C-alpha cells in the first residue's frame, strides 16, 4: 500500500463545515470592504469577489472588491464577526434564515 501525505491533495477539496452550529452572514449595507474579516479568518473561508453586485453604504464602496464567505470551508468560529469594526457580520444559527 502506498501512503500519500494528506498535504498532497489540495485543501480546497476537503470540505470542513459539517460540524458548524453558527454561520457568519455579511450585511453588505454596513460593509466598507476593509477586508479585516478576510485577514483574520483562520480557515481561509473568506474570499474576495472582484466584481461584486452587493449593496454598499456608499456608491464608491459599491465598486470595490467585496468579501464573501465560502460556507464549504467555514467552521463558524465567529472571529470574522468579532473583528469587524462596523458590525457588518452577524453569526446566525445554522439552519435559520437571515
C-alpha positions in Angstrom: 0.0 0.0 0.0 1.3 3.4 -1.0 0.9 6.1 1.7 0.2 9.6 0.3 0.5 12.5 2.7 -2.7 14.5 3.2 -0.9 17.7 2.1 -0.6 16.1 -1.4 -4.2 16.8 -2.0 -5.4 20.4 -2.4 -7.2 21.5 0.8 -9.9 23.2 -1.3 -11.1 19.6 -2.0 -11.7 19.0 1.7 -15.0 20.4 3.0 -14.8 21.3 6.7 -18.1 22.8 7.5 -20.1 19.8 8.6 -19.9 20.5 12.4 -20.7 24.2 12.2 -23.5 25.4 14.5 -23.5 29.1 13.5 -22.5 30.8 10.3 -21.4 34.3 9.6 -23.7 36.4 7.4 -22.4 39.7 5.9 -24.7 42.7 5.8 -23.3 44.5 2.8 -25.2 47.7 3.5 -22.7 48.1 6.5 -19.6 46.5 4.9 -16.9 49.1 4.0 -14.7 46.5 2.2 -11.9 46.9 4.8 -11.1 43.2 4.4 -10.3 42.8 8.1 -12.6 39.7 8.2 -10.5 38.2 5.3 -7.3 38.9 7.1 -8.3 37.3 10.4 -10.2 34.2 9.1 -8.2 31.2 10.3 -9.7 28.8 7.8 -9.3 31.0 4.7 -13.0 30.7 4.3 -13.5 34.3 3.3 -12.6 35.0 -0.3 -12.7 38.2 -2.4 -15.2 38.9 -5.1 -13.6 41.2 -7.6 -16.8 42.1 -9.4 -19.4 42.4 -6.6 -23.0 43.3 -7.1 -23.8 43.8 -3.4 -25.4 46.6 -1.6 -23.0 49.1 -0.1 -23.1 52.1 2.3 -21.8 54.4 -0.5 -21.5 54.4 -4.3 -17.7 54.4 -4.3 -17.6 51.5 -1.9 -20.0 49.5 -4.1 -17.4 49.5 -6.9 -14.7 47.9 -4.6 -13.9 44.3 -4.2 -16.1 42.6 -1.5 -15.5 39.7 0.8 -17.8 36.7 0.6 -17.9 33.6 2.8 -17.1 30.1 1.4 -19.5 28.1 3.6 -17.9 24.8 2.5 -14.8 25.7 4.5 -16.2 28.0 7.2 -16.2 26.3 10.6 -18.4 29.1 12.3 -15.8 30.2 14.8 -17.0 33.8 14.7 -13.6 35.5 14.6 -14.7 37.5 11.5 -17.8 38.8 13.3 -15.7 39.7 16.4 -13.1 41.5 14.3 -15.4 43.5 12.0 -15.2 47.1 13.2 -18.5 48.0 11.5 -20.6 45.1 12.9 -21.3 44.1 9.3 -21.0 40.4 10.1 -23.6 38.6 12.3 -23.4 35.0 13.5 -26.6 33.2 12.7 -27.6 29.7 13.9 -27.2 27.1 11.2 -30.5 26.4 9.5 -32.0 29.9 10.3 -32.5 32.3 7.5 -31.2 35.8 7.7 
